Amino acid sequence: MIFGLNTSSPFPENWTPLDAVAVVKCLDENGDLSFVIRSTKTLSDWECFGLLELAARSQANSIIDNIEDEDREEES
């Protein structure tokens, strides 16, 4: 759980979370879709940037892997 939101998987056993940065999809007061970025107070801007870059690269790799898997299935 991060910032009160359930995550897709728990943290590894015996790991202690220290800091976090999150992009949160929200509905604003008018019901319009918005995004906010929030982080723990002890993260520097550089650390936030690095964590977001790491997350973006990880998600990109996952997307590429899924596309390649779909291509392999179509070829079968």
Secondary structure, 3 states (H helix, E strand, C coil): CECCECCCCCCCCCCCCCCCEEEEEEECCCCCEEEEEEECCCCCHHHHHHHHHHHHHHHHHHHHHHHHHHHHHHHC
